[in-house]
């Protein structure tokens, strides 16, 4: 009886969107507020300097990826500007993948690949199924 009154597809999309949102939000939150961008920079700086990157570029990359994760995740949790959020998070994953691959071409993809698959799955299915968003109520 309850299941018939729920839109199971929309509930599945809500669950997937919230999962992705919380995953990225807390990753960005940790970098921005717990560790701090300075600590993230110091953790990565030596490896990227060895590749020829200067500190300004490394700081920009740290700021951009951390901010995209925090903001993109937060917007997904809200269900607001979800398309923009997914663009930010896809760019973030591309930057992270390129950066880590430059440092170590055989690095472990266990943290990035599931996020990529979840993002792509949601992006393919969400347009017709994700009805529990602020976007759906504002822009449909």
Secondary structure, DSSP 8 states (H G I E B T S, - for coil): -HHHHS-HHHHHHHHHHHHHHHHHHHHHHIIIIII-HHHHHHHHHHHHHHTT--HHHHHHHHHHHHHHHHHHHHHHHHTSSHHHHHHHHHHHHHHHHHHHHHH-TT--TTTTHHHHHHHHHHHHHHHHH--SSHHHHHH-
